[in-house]
Amino acid sequence: MEAVKRHGSWLLGMLLLLTLGLAKADERPLPDFATWLEALRAEALAQGISLRTLDEALTGVKPIERVIRFDRNQPEFKLTFARYFQRVVSRARVEKGRKLLLEHRALLQQIQSRYGVQPRFVVALWGMETDFGRLTGGFKVIDALVTLAYDPRRSGYFRRQLLDALRIIDQGHVRAAEMTGSWAGAMGQTQFMPSTFLRYAVDFDGDGRKDLWHSTADALASGANYLARMGWRDDQTWGREVRLPADFDPGLFGLEQRKRLSQWQALGVRRIDGRDLPRRDLLASLIQLDGDTDKPRHFLVYDNYRAIMKWNKSHHFATSVGILSDRIGRRRL
C-alpha cells in the first residue's frame, strides 16, 4: 500500500491524461505501479535476469513525470533542411571533429581495419549524436524506460527495451546507477537503444565490458560495427550535392529510384560546381531537400547513405552526417 500512496499523484495524472484522450494507444485501466512492477520483475526473472540485478536496478524506481511530458509534447513542426543543417553542422563542430580525427587517428585506423568504415564517418556520427560524447543525456535509463513501459501509449516497445537494459546490467557492462541516457532510453556516446546495444555494441578496448559511456574505443567501434552490419562499403563515399537541368523530371526523386551515374549524367545531372559526375559507374538515387530559400537542394546518394538511414531514418540526419564527414575529412567534392 505504501508504494501505491507514493505514486498516487502520478497515477492520478496519468489517469487524467487517459480520460482526456491524450493516451489513445490503450484505453484499458492501468494497474497500480507496485503491482505492475512486481509483474515485470517476475517476467525478468523468468527470462534469466538475476535477482541481484533486479534489486540493483528496480529498488526504489519510480516513474518520471518529465519523461511523459517529453513523450507527449514532441515538436510537431518540421525544421527545413537548411535550418536543421545550420544547427548540426556548425563551424565549431567541424573544427572539433578535425581535431578529434587527428587525436584518435591510431584508434580510428584500427577500427577501419576491423570494420571497414572510414574514420571521418565514425567521427561525424559521434559528433551528430552527442557532440563527440559531450551530450549523452542525464536521465537514468532504467527509470525512463520504466516510465515509458508503464505508460500505455507504447508500452510493448518500451517494455522490451527495459528488459534488454536489464540484460545489459546483468551482463556486467554497466551499473544501473551509471546507465544514463536520453529520456527515451538512448544510451552512451553513440545513443544506442538497449536492443541496438545488445546486437551491435563491442568491447574494443578489451576490458571485458562494452562501455559506450566512458570508453571512446568501445563507443566508436560499436558505431562502426553497426554501419558494417548494415552493409557499409569503405571503397565508396555517401554521395554528393548536384545540380539539375531546368526541365528535370521530379518523378525521379527518391530512394526507390536507382540509376547508374552514367545514366544520371545522360539526364543532365552534374556536380554542384557544374563538372561531370564521377566516372565510376555507381548506383545512385536522387533526393531533394528544402534549402534556405525557395530553391531546393539535390543530392545523389549511394549505398552508404542507405546504411546511415538505417541508423536514423531521416534524410536531414543522413545528409548532414555525409556533409559533416566531408568537411571533417576535407574531402573535395
C-alpha positions in Angstrom: 0.0 0.0 0.0 2.9 2.3 0.7 4.1 2.1 -2.9 0.6 2.9 -4.1 0.4 6.0 -1.9 3.9 7.1 -3.0 2.9 7.1 -6.7 -0.7 8.1 -6.2 -0.4 11.6 -7.5 1.5 10.5 -10.6 -1.1 7.8 -11.3 -3.9 10.3 -10.9 -2.3 12.5 -13.5 -1.8 9.5 -15.9 -5.4 8.5 -15.5 -6.5 12.1 -16.2 -4.4 12.0 -19.4 -6.2 8.8 -20.4 -9.6 10.4 -19.6 -8.8 13.4 -21.8 -7.8 11.1 -24.6 -4.2 12.0 -24.7 -3.1 8.4 -24.4 -5.0 6.7 -27.2 -3.0 3.6 -27.6 -4.6 1.6 -24.9 -7.8 2.6 -23.0 -7.6 -0.2 -20.5 -7.2 1.0 -16.9 -3.7 1.0 -15.6 -2.8 -1.4 -12.8 -1.2 0.3 -9.8 2.5 0.8 -10.2 3.6 -1.6 -7.5 1.5 -4.4 -9.0 2.9 -3.7 -12.5 6.5 -3.6 -11.2 6.1 -6.9 -9.5 4.8 -8.5 -12.7 7.8 -7.0 -14.5 10.2 -8.5 -12.0 8.6 -11.9 -12.4 8.9 -11.7 -16.2 12.6 -10.6 -16.0 13.4 -13.5 -13.6 11.7 -15.9 -15.9 13.9 -14.7 -18.8 17.1 -15.4 -16.8 17.9 -11.9 -15.4 19.3 -12.3 -11.9 17.6 -11.3 -8.7 20.7 -9.3 -7.8 20.4 -7.2 -11.0 16.7 -6.7 -10.4 17.3 -5.5 -6.9 20.1 -3.2 -8.0 18.1 -1.7 -10.9 14.5 -1.7 -9.7 14.6 -1.0 -6.0 13.2 2.5 -5.4 12.5 3.0 -9.1 9.6 5.3 -9.9 8.0 6.8 -13.0 9.3 10.2 -14.1 6.6 12.7 -14.9 9.0 14.7 -17.0 9.6 11.8 -19.3 5.9 11.6 -20.1 5.8 15.3 -20.8 8.6 14.9 -23.3 6.9 11.9 -24.9 3.6 13.7 -25.2 5.0 17.0 -26.4 7.5 16.1 -29.1 7.6 19.0 -31.6 5.1 18.7 -34.4 6.8 21.3 -36.6 9.3 20.2 -39.1 12.6 22.1 -39.5 13.6 22.8 -43.0 16.8 21.1 -44.0 18.6 24.4 -44.2 17.7 25.2 -40.5 18.5 21.7 -39.3 21.8 21.7 -41.1 22.7 25.1 -39.7 22.2 23.7 -36.2 24.1 20.5 -36.5 26.9 21.2 -38.9 28.4 24.3 -37.3 31.9 25.6 -37.9 32.7 24.7 -34.3 31.6 21.1 -34.8 33.6 20.7 -37.9 36.8 22.1 -36.3 36.3 19.9 -33.2 35.8 16.9 -35.5 39.0 17.6 -37.3 40.9 17.9 -34.1 39.5 14.6 -32.8 40.1 12.9 -36.1 43.8 13.6 -35.6 43.8 12.9 -31.9 42.3 9.4 -32.3 44.0 8.6 -35.6 45.5 5.3 -34.4 42.3 4.1 -32.9 40.2 5.1 -35.9 42.6 3.3 -38.2 42.3 0.1 -36.1 38.5 0.5 -36.3 38.7 0.9 -40.0 40.8 -2.2 -40.4 38.3 -4.3 -38.5 35.0 -2.9 -39.7 35.8 -1.2 -43.0 34.3 2.2 -42.1 36.3 5.4 -42.9 37.3 7.4 -39.8 35.6 10.6 -41.0 32.2 8.9 -40.9 32.8 7.4 -37.5 33.7 10.9 -36.1 30.8 12.6 -37.9 28.3 10.2 -36.4 29.9 10.7 -33.0 29.5 14.5 -33.4 25.9 14.3 -34.6 24.7 12.0 -31.9 26.3 13.5 -28.8 28.7 16.3 -29.8 31.6 13.9 -29.5 30.4 12.5 -26.2 29.6 15.8 -24.5 25.8 15.4 -24.5 24.9 11.9 -23.7 21.7 12.6 -21.7 21.1 13.0 -18.0 18.2 10.6 -17.4 18.5 7.3 -15.5 17.8 4.9 -18.3 16.0 2.3 -16.2 13.7 4.9 -14.6 13.0 6.4 -18.1 12.2 3.1 -19.6 10.1 2.0 -16.6 8.1 5.2 -17.1 7.5 4.6 -20.8 6.9 0.8 -20.4 4.2 1.5 -17.7 2.6 4.2 -19.8 0.1 2.5 -22.2 1.0 4.6 -25.3 3.9 2.5 -26.5 4.2 0.0 -23.6 5.1 -3.0 -25.7 8.1 -1.5 -27.4 9.5 0.1 -24.2 8.9 -3.0 -22.1 11.2 -4.9 -24.5 13.8 -2.1 -24.3 13.6 -2.2 -20.5 14.2 -5.9 -20.3 17.1 -5.5 -22.7 18.5 -2.7 -20.5 18.3 -5.1 -17.5 20.2 -7.8 -19.5 23.0 -5.3 -20.2 23.3 -4.6 -16.5 23.1 -8.3 -15.8 26.0 -9.0 -18.2 28.2 -6.6 -16.2 28.7 -3.9 -18.9 27.4 -1.0 -16.7 26.0 -0.5 -13.2 22.3 0.6 -13.1 23.3 3.9 -11.5 25.7 4.7 -14.3 23.3 3.7 -17.1 22.3 7.2 -18.2 20.9 8.5 -21.4 18.1 10.3 -23.1 14.5 10.5 -21.9 13.6 7.8 -24.4 16.4 5.4 -23.3 19.1 6.1 -25.9 22.5 5.5 -24.2 26.1 6.4 -24.4 28.2 8.3 -26.8 26.5 6.7 -29.8 23.0 6.9 -28.3 22.2 3.2 -28.8 18.8 1.9 -27.6 19.2 -1.2 -25.4 18.2 -3.6 -28.2 20.8 -2.0 -30.5 23.4 -2.3 -27.8 22.8 -6.0 -27.4 23.1 -6.6 -31.2 26.0 -4.2 -32.1 28.0 -2.9 -29.1 31.5 -4.2 -28.9 34.3 -4.4 -26.3 37.0 -2.9 -28.5 39.4 -1.9 -25.7 39.4 -5.5 -24.3 38.5 -4.8 -20.7 35.6 -7.3 -20.7 32.9 -4.7 -20.8 31.0 -2.9 -23.6 31.2 0.6 -22.2 29.5 3.2 -24.5 29.6 5.8 -21.8 33.2 6.1 -20.8 35.2 4.1 -23.4 35.8 6.1 -26.6 37.2 3.0 -28.2 34.1 0.9 -27.4 31.7 3.7 -28.5 33.4 4.5 -31.8 33.9 0.8 -32.7 30.3 0.0 -31.8 29.1 2.7 -34.2 31.4 1.3 -37.0 30.2 -2.2 -36.3 26.6 -1.1 -36.7 27.4 0.5 -40.1 29.3 -2.5 -41.2 26.4 -4.8 -40.3 24.2 -2.5 -42.3 26.3 -3.1 -45.5 28.8 -0.3 -45.4 31.5 -0.2 -48.1 34.7 1.6 -47.4 35.5 1.9 -51.1 32.6 4.3 -51.6 31.5 7.6 -50.1 28.0 8.6 -49.1 27.0 10.8 -52.1 27.4 14.4 -53.3 25.4 17.5 -53.9 24.4 18.0 -57.5 22.7 20.5 -59.9 19.8 19.6 -62.2 18.7 20.9 -65.6 15.7 23.2 -65.6 13.3 20.7 -67.1 14.3 17.8 -64.8 11.5 15.2 -64.1 10.6 15.3 -60.4 9.3 11.8 -60.6 12.9 10.6 -60.5 13.4 11.8 -56.9 13.5 9.2 -54.1 15.5 6.2 -52.8 13.2 3.8 -54.7 14.7 5.2 -57.9 18.2 3.8 -58.7 20.3 4.6 -61.7 24.0 4.4 -62.7 25.9 7.6 -62.5 26.3 7.4 -66.3 22.5 7.4 -66.6 22.2 10.4 -64.3 24.9 12.1 -66.4 22.9 11.5 -69.5 19.8 13.1 -67.8 21.8 16.3 -67.3 22.8 15.9 -63.6 26.1 17.4 -62.8 28.2 18.1 -59.7 27.3 21.2 -57.8 30.1 23.1 -59.5 29.0 22.1 -62.9 31.6 19.4 -63.6 30.7 15.9 -64.9 29.8 13.2 -62.4 32.5 10.7 -61.4 33.3 8.1 -64.0 33.0 5.2 -61.6 29.5 3.9 -62.5 27.9 3.5 -59.1 24.3 3.0 -58.5 22.8 6.2 -57.0 19.4 7.7 -56.0 18.5 11.3 -56.2 16.9 13.1 -53.3 15.6 16.6 -52.9 15.7 18.6 -49.7 14.4 22.1 -48.9 17.0 24.8 -49.0 17.3 28.2 -47.2 15.2 29.9 -49.8 12.5 28.5 -52.2 15.3 26.8 -54.1 15.7 23.1 -53.1 19.0 21.2 -52.8 19.6 17.9 -54.6 21.9 15.0 -53.7 22.9 11.9 -55.5 23.3 9.2 -52.7 24.9 5.8 -52.7 24.6 2.6 -50.7 26.4 4.0 -47.7 23.8 6.7 -47.4 21.2 3.9 -47.1 23.3 2.4 -44.2 23.2 5.8 -42.4 19.4 5.9 -42.9 19.2 2.6 -41.1 20.9 4.3 -38.1 18.4 7.2 -38.3 15.5 7.2 -40.8 15.8 10.9 -41.6 17.2 12.4 -44.8 18.1 15.5 -42.8 20.2 13.4 -40.5 21.8 11.2 -43.1 22.7 14.1 -45.4 24.1 16.1 -42.6 26.3 13.2 -41.5 27.6 12.9 -45.0 28.4 16.6 -45.4 29.9 16.8 -41.9 32.1 13.8 -42.7 33.3 15.6 -45.9 34.2 18.7 -44.0 35.9 16.9 -41.2 37.9 14.9 -43.7 38.3 17.9 -46.0 37.0 15.8 -48.9 37.0 17.5 -52.3 33.5 17.4 -53.8 
